[in-house]
Each structure stands twice: as structure tokens, then as C-alpha cells.
Amino acid sequence: MGPIDALWHLLNFFAPAFAVGLLTALMAKLLWRRSLKNASLQRLGTWAITGSALALLAGLIVFGSDGKMLTYGAMVLACALSVWWAGFGPRRR
């Protein structure tokens, strides 16, 4: 596998985390405008994408392959918890 192929594999592996994280942050800002007025979209998106990516990596380590439904469920849960922590958690600004 060449470096371009490795880059494509890496980008495709993290694409679901990026998409779910970005959409979750956007929907949270839309649904809870008043409650999340002090939390920036960038902060929510960064937390959501990071949480989702970590869940995907954990699923890859635990199961030995990607694309398992349990991993995607863990990614959605990690994304939701990350957005909650960044927007409504104890250290919100």
C-alpha cells in the first residue's frame, strides 16, 4: 500500500466520526439555541468529533476491524456525551 492509499484509508476511517460530530453539533446548536448560546459551534464540534473518533479507535482496537454496528453505536453515544459535556457540563462557560 502506498502513501496515497494509506491516506485514503485513514480519511475514510474517520469520515463517519467527522460527519456525525459535525451534524450533532449543528443540531444541538439549532435545538438548544438559548441554552447553548455561550458555547461556540467550534467547541461543540471539536468535542463531538473527538469523542466520535476515539470511539471508532476503541472499536477498532477491541474488535480488530472497523465497521461493526456496536462500534457505531458507541460512536453515537460518545458523540452525545461529548456534546453534553461541552455544552451543558459542569465546566460550561
ABEGO torsion letter per residue (X at the ends): XBAAAAAAAAAAAAAAAAAAAAAAAAAAAAABAAAAAABBAAAAAAAAAAAAAAAAAAAAAAAGBBGBAAAAAAAAAAAAAAAAAAAABAABX
